[in-house]
């Protein structure tokens, strides 16, 4: 693996600015997740809000992706394309994934939202996925942490709760580029042996399935769903390793 770039204080501040706008947009988009709304309405809001605050939606046009954000419901693992025909209903669990460019730097974050009253399984999955992300972030901040510690911590939590970790999609370094080194595996592995250095900026974004970890991509070329039709949940933050541990860069101001 190539040496991972160490960001300087100015770069980190710019990523923090982009991350704050992404986080604020995500909160407002999540408030729209009610029965009867379609995902295109949420996506249009995300595009409008981002432009209003002088940002750019990084997803729009990225390798041909057609919308401003990814909105993934129930068995959709990631890259769900917003459209007018996908209408939220009571009991849905929804991931909204937003990446914002501000002054040339990216901030990437996602969260789960429950529509109305969801099943116990859905709630447990959503909560476990969030805890997996939090434990992955915690592991990254430990003294002497290596990149493989992130996936090992996440896998332990998923296993303890009877869920599985998606292996087909990973976290990534981020900065001027949307996807930079390193690739962050969220499952148990011995591949990423490098130490996490002060100034390394990357995402932790585990995707946790209620059933088996396999995924498949639909004919649109983007939408990834669980192979067995089970529910999936994901949370994501952009973080930086500091001399004191970890700072989350995708928090609202």
VOGU-3710 file (C-alpha; in Angstrom, 3 decimals, decimal comma):
1> xxxxxxxxxx> 0,000/0,000/0,000  1,264/3,482/-0,863  2,254/5,782/1,972  -0,797/7,545/3,314  -0,700/11,313/3,069  -0,336/13,321/6,262  -2,595/16,377/6,078  -1,428/19,686/7,504  -3,458/21,912/9,830  -4,833/24,058/6,995
11> xxxxxxxxxx> -5,989/21,023/5,023  -7,634/19,545/8,094  -9,467/22,803/8,746  -10,791/22,826/5,176  -11,955/19,212/5,503  -13,580/20,150/8,818  -15,480/22,964/7,083  -16,700/20,639/4,338  -17,578/18,002/6,922  -19,612/20,456/8,967
21> xxxxxxxxxx> -21,691/21,438/5,946  -22,216/17,762/5,062  -23,298/17,051/8,645  -25,715/19,979/8,787  -27,224/18,943/5,436  -27,571/15,352/6,665  -29,452/16,376/9,813  -31,974/18,378/7,816  -32,364/15,660/5,193  -32,979/13,130/7,963
31> xxxxxxxxxx> -35,795/15,253/9,351  -37,586/14,733/6,036  -37,667/10,934/6,419  -41,379/10,499/7,054  -43,977/8,193/5,477  -45,163/9,417/2,082  -42,118/11,398/0,982  -40,163/10,182/-2,027  -36,401/9,995/-2,067  -36,067/12,414/-4,989
41> xxxxxxxxxx> -37,596/15,168/-2,829  -34,957/14,524/-0,167  -32,198/14,487/-2,763  -33,340/17,762/-4,334  -33,279/19,366/-0,894  -29,710/18,104/-0,380  -28,596/19,625/-3,690  -30,326/22,940/-3,011  -29,063/23,244/0,570  -25,499/22,434/-0,463
51> xxxxxxxxxx> -25,502/25,042/-3,247  -27,094/27,636/-0,973  -24,116/27,249/1,374  -21,571/27,489/-1,451  -20,788/23,781/-1,530  -20,777/21,179/-4,285  -22,396/17,743/-4,012  -19,512/15,382/-4,756  -21,717/12,449/-5,766  -23,416/14,237/-8,683
61> xxxxxxxxxx> -21,599/13,148/-11,827  -19,008/11,039/-9,973  -18,284/8,219/-12,452  -21,673/9,068/-13,918  -23,702/8,872/-10,700  -26,941/10,793/-11,412  -27,994/12,340/-8,081  -26,700/14,527/-5,229  -26,674/11,828/-2,534  -27,097/8,104/-2,028
71> xxxxxxxxxx> -30,319/7,110/-0,252  -30,484/3,417/0,624  -33,555/1,748/2,137  -33,948/-1,562/4,002  -32,074/-4,254/2,005  -30,150/-1,654/-0,035  -26,599/-1,715/1,299  -25,340/1,440/-0,437  -25,547/3,638/-3,553  -29,339/3,732/-3,657
81> xxxxxxxxxx> -30,340/6,199/-6,384  -33,030/8,698/-5,283  -36,113/8,749/-7,503  -39,728/9,891/-7,444  -41,078/6,329/-7,367  -39,319/5,313/-4,157  -41,681/6,453/-1,408  -40,822/6,033/2,261  -43,243/4,015/4,353  -43,739/3,261/8,019
91> xxxxxxxxxx> -41,146/0,737/9,214  -38,419/1,614/6,695  -34,822/2,163/7,733  -33,004/4,689/5,548  -29,353/5,533/5,052  -28,532/8,963/3,632  -24,930/9,336/2,462  -23,714/12,867/1,701  -20,322/14,017/0,468  -19,775/17,755/0,193
101> xxxxxxxxxx> -16,968/19,671/-1,505  -16,178/23,077/-0,019  -13,159/25,127/-1,089  -11,800/22,079/-2,905  -11,941/19,625/0,018  -14,366/16,779/0,767  -16,410/15,902/3,847  -18,164/12,509/3,795  -20,798/11,301/6,256  -23,887/9,120/6,471
111> xxxxxxxxxx> -26,498/8,155/9,048  -29,511/5,908/9,484  -33,054/7,200/9,973  -36,058/5,182/11,118  -39,377/5,937/9,435  -42,266/5,656/11,871  -42,284/2,489/13,973  -39,641/-0,028/12,905  -39,227/-3,665/13,900  -37,034/-4,728/16,809
121> xxxxxxxxxx> -34,636/-6,374/14,361  -34,358/-3,158/12,355  -33,767/-1,057/15,487  -31,163/-3,494/16,827  -29,381/-3,504/13,459  -29,340/0,292/13,226  -28,020/0,621/16,779  -25,381/-2,075/16,284  -24,158/-0,505/13,039  -23,707/2,813/14,854
131> xxxxxxxxxx> -21,821/1,102/17,684  -19,623/-0,656/15,108  -18,689/2,720/13,622  -18,029/4,194/17,063  -15,839/1,250/18,083  -13,943/1,428/14,806  -13,268/5,111/15,452  -12,246/4,383/19,048  -9,814/1,690/17,895  -8,245/4,122/15,414
141> xxxxxxxxxx> -7,431/6,480/18,277  -5,646/3,984/20,500  -1,919/4,380/21,123  -0,037/2,424/18,464  -3,175/1,702/16,439  -2,818/0,086/13,029  -5,410/0,254/10,269  -6,360/-3,389/10,768  -7,490/-2,573/14,320  -10,505/-0,739/12,858
151> xxxxxxxxxx> -11,894/-3,780/11,090  -11,086/-6,110/13,974  -13,052/-3,939/16,428  -16,029/-3,671/14,074  -16,089/-7,413/13,371  -16,100/-8,194/17,096  -19,199/-6,055/17,697  -21,064/-7,436/14,696  -20,263/-11,015/15,709  -21,372/-10,446/19,293
161> xxxxxxxxxx> -24,748/-9,196/18,055  -25,334/-11,905/15,451  -24,875/-9,646/12,411  -22,393/-9,694/9,525  -19,992/-7,128/8,057  -20,098/-6,304/4,341  -16,711/-6,929/2,743  -17,459/-5,615/-0,756  -17,338/-1,900/0,187  -14,802/-0,084/2,324
171> xxxxxxxxxx> -13,833/3,211/3,880  -11,158/5,422/2,345  -8,780/8,286/2,749  -10,223/11,660/1,830  -9,145/15,250/1,238  -8,865/16,971/-2,118  -9,788/13,605/-3,560  -13,093/11,864/-2,852  -11,333/8,499/-2,488  -7,671/8,496/-1,475
181> xxxxxxxxxx> -5,335/6,027/0,232  -5,847/4,070/2,394  -8,656/1,601/1,802  -10,269/0,920/5,184  -11,464/-2,659/5,673  -14,305/-2,917/8,195  -13,961/-6,669/8,685  -11,317/-8,703/10,520  -8,140/-8,682/8,456  -4,358/-8,710/8,611
191> xxxxxxxxxx> -3,835/-6,676/5,446  -3,606/-3,091/6,707  -0,589/-3,368/9,005  0,485/0,273/8,710  0,309/2,454/11,806  -2,235/5,267/11,814  -0,216/8,481/11,820  -1,074/11,923/13,154  -2,583/13,838/10,216  -4,098/10,804/8,472
201> xxxxxxxxxx> -7,681/11,611/7,397  -10,097/8,854/6,406  -13,641/7,542/6,732  -14,992/4,806/8,968  -18,249/3,582/7,425  -19,145/-0,033/8,234  -22,105/-1,632/6,464  -23,752/-4,231/8,702  -26,212/-6,852/7,460  -28,882/-8,674/9,431
211> xxxxxxxxxx> -28,186/-11,792/7,356  -25,156/-12,872/5,388  -22,481/-10,376/4,268  -22,846/-10,876/0,510  -24,095/-8,140/-1,829  -25,142/-7,848/-5,452  -25,479/-4,842/-7,753  -28,737/-4,144/-9,562  -29,025/-3,507/-13,285  -28,726/0,267/-12,821
221> xxxxxxxxxx> -25,041/-0,364/-12,139  -25,085/1,404/-8,760  -27,637/0,071/-6,282  -26,062/-2,600/-4,067  -28,437/-4,870/-2,132  -27,961/-7,761/0,266  -27,712/-11,047/-1,607  -30,191/-12,718/0,751  -32,671/-9,826/0,962  -31,876/-9,096/4,615
231> xxxxxxxxxx> -31,785/-5,594/6,093  -28,603/-3,522/6,027  -27,472/-0,450/7,987  -24,517/1,931/7,775  -23,116/4,950/9,603  -20,133/7,041/8,559  -17,831/9,781/9,782  -14,719/11,404/8,355  -12,014/11,435/11,035  -8,431/12,596/11,579
241> xxxxxxxxxx> -5,790/11,064/13,820  -4,416/13,718/16,193  -1,693/13,635/18,829  -4,470/13,172/21,411  -6,422/10,455/19,592  -9,208/11,004/17,063  -11,196/14,053/15,983  -14,441/13,582/14,053  -14,497/16,076/11,182  -18,133/15,556/10,144
251> xxx> -19,928/17,246/13,030  -22,325/20,214/12,703  -21,118/23,622/13,862
//
